[in-house]
C-alpha cells in the first residue's frame, strides 16, 4: 500500500517539478509574468523580473523532477524514495514559510490557492519521508 501511495506522490511531484521547471527555464519572462497561469500572476508582486534567478529556479525544479523520476523508477528503494521526499520537503517547507509571510500582497482567492498548492506539495513530500506500516512479512519502510 505504501508503495502505491509513494508512487502517486512521486508522479505529482514529478509533474510539478517538470512543468514549473521547464516553463521557468525555457520561457523565464513568461513564467515570471504569469505564474501559476490560469489568469493568475503571483510573481510580479514579489519583485522585478530577474532572468538569472528565474532560470536558476527552473533548473532547481527540473533537478527535483529528475530526482522524483529516479525515485519513481525505483519506488521500492526506501532510501531513494525518502531522499526525494526529503529534498522536496526541505524546499517546500521553506517555500511555504516564505510565502505565508507575503499573503498581505494578495486577495483571498490567491491566498487560498497559494497556500493550498504549497501545502499540498509539502504534504506529498512528507508522505514520502514518513515510514510505512509493517507489511505482512514483517518488513517496514
Buried (B, 14 or more C-beta within 10 A) or exposed (E): EBBEBBBEBBBEBBEBBBBBBBBBBEBBEEBBEBBBEEEBBBBEEEEEEEEEBBBBBBEBBBEBBBBBBBBBEEBEEBEBBBBBBBBBBEBBBEBBEEBEEEBEEBEEEBBEBBBEBBEEBBEBBBBBBEEBEEEEEEEEB
